Amino acid sequence: MASKLDSQVDLKHYFRVLWRRKSLVLLATVAVFCTALIALQLLPSQYQSSAVLSVQERDRFARGFEELMGGGRATQRAYNYDEMRQAQIISDITSRPFLEDVVRVLKMHEDPTLLERAKKDSDKHPQLTVEEIAIRTLVSGLQSRIQVRGVGPGLYRFTVRDYDPGTSKLLAHWISELFIDSSTKREIQRIEAQKNVAEEQLRIREDEVAAKAEALQIYRERLIGQALEENPVTGRNLRSAELRYDDLASDEATIRARIPARRRAAVADGFPTTDARLSNDPEVMGLAKGLREALHAFSLGQLGSNQTSAGVLALQEKLSQARSQLYRTLEERSQTLYGDSGQDWSKMADLVFAQLDAKAHGEAARSLRIFIRDYKSRIQSEPAHEIELARLEKELLQSENSLKAFKEQLIASEVQTIVSASDLGLRIEIVDPAQLPLKASFPNRTKILTLALLMGPLIGIGFGFLNEFLDPTLRNLEDIQRIAPEPVLGTLPLLENVIPVHSGLRKRWVPVTLAGVVLVTVAFFATREMLFPDLGTPKEAVEAVEPVEGFNQ
């Protein structure tokens, strides 16, 4: 069972422990403080300069003006728009091309010390020039020394650290200036790209409307042309045309049926069937053409609604004359060609006449059949024509409406471009320009020394309790009672284990150690300028030059 002494915390005991180890606490405090002093001399001082930029959307007047001119398109804004814009700004500023422009504007790559180091590194990178190595080195260092953070709605602070206060101020100033310049150029390029795309889309839509209008016009002209084409076959005489076609086809078949008999008769009389002199005679060919035209006119004349019986009789008389004249001419030419041979030349004339008459009836029948089929196809395709015409008109109307809406949207976009390019659309400006820093921002000597004064005693207390925990010595009755539960009436020292008392430095090791630490610190500060002149000077410090007459990117 635990005693009452075990359940209570004896604070006096801990105070006594600290009092016994006070020299260790003091030594740790002095050692940590002196170490911090020496470390501060080893760390190079860094200065930071900052500039505040305002990146705002267009004001209400600009948006209202755009809406008034027809550009009132709603713009949806993401809930994390500020974070996205800050991330975009950080990526733009820390990008390698942007920082290379900053380096070239400030001529940082012309620093002699940097060029010397770049020449030494050129052996490792033979594919790069000394200037490229120097610029890459500077860009890598700048990327880690630039910080961007938001300080309010649309306000962003650009902070730049450098080992020289003037260089930090120049960097902060020109980074903000170049950022505004690059943002303006990028905005102009975006506007020009949008304008080019809009003009291209407008041209495509105009070409589309023109093509559909042309297609509709061509289709209408074709329908009008079909309507104007002469077709003697109509709904009234369709049946008569079909009967006339049957008669012509029947007459052709009858005439062609006579041809083999007449050919055999001519062959039997000694006429060669391959002799084409009679059929190829120019006069015969002209009369055969006249027969075909007369037969064609007579066939169509029987279908005409405005033809009188006298007109039909005239056509029939003309057809009879053409047949008679052709036959007489064939007899005359046959007698001329074959009369001297003693053969019956009329058989050759009958054969050729039958062939030409059959050909005339066949052509008349085919022509009439074409008219009949054309009329029937028109009747069947009339609904399809109407549907196709309505479809083309609808597509043209849709394209015209789309073109009209796109032109309105293009006008709104042009108004937005004008507003963005004017003072109404000015969105980026420097609110707080960069200033020359008056003191170093890193290291913070006051904070570090204060922290050393706090950490030193804590470290000393820790070592003191650790020493007390590892020390097995029992110094008084209370120490004995902590480990022995039996009551103790008295104690006697064991003289044979008495530790001899030492004198001199061993007895006073704490003051001697303190004095040594202080002397080392004082000696370091006294000899630093003489023995270590470059101590605490950064090797990567680069000089920047202020542009005299602006800059050219």
HELIX and SHEET records of a PDB file:
HELIX    1   1 LYS A    4  SER A    7  1                                   4    
HELIX    2   2 LEU A   11  ARG A   20  1                                  10    
HELIX    3   3 LYS A   22  LEU A   42  1                                  21    
HELIX    4   4 ARG A   60  LEU A   68  1                                   9    
HELIX    5   5 TYR A   81  ILE A   93  1                                  13    
HELIX    6   6 ARG A   96  LEU A  106  1                                  11    
HELIX    7   7 MET A  108  GLU A  110  5                                   3    
HELIX    8   8 PRO A  112  ASP A  121  1                                  10    
HELIX    9   9 VAL A  130  ARG A  145  1                                  16    
HELIX   10  10 PRO A  165  LEU A  228  1                                  64    
HELIX   11  11 LEU A  238  ALA A  268  1                                  31    
HELIX   12  12 PRO A  282  GLY A  301  1                                  20    
HELIX   13  13 SER A  309  TYR A  338  1                                  30    
HELIX   14  14 GLY A  339  SER A  341  5                                   3    
HELIX   15  15 TRP A  345  ALA A  421  1                                  77    
HELIX   16  16 ASP A  423  GLY A  425  5                                   3    
HELIX   17  17 ARG A  445  LEU A  470  1                                  26    
HELIX   18  18 LEU A  477  ILE A  483  1                                   7    
HELIX   19  19 LEU A  495  ASN A  497  5                                   3    
HELIX   20  20 TRP A  509  LEU A  531  1                                  23    
SHEET    1   A 4 ILE A 146  GLY A 152  0                                        
SHEET    2   A 4 LEU A 155  ASP A 162 -1                                        
SHEET    3   A 4 TYR A  47  VAL A  55 -1                                        
SHEET    4   A 4 ILE A 428  ASP A 432 -1                                        
END                                                                             
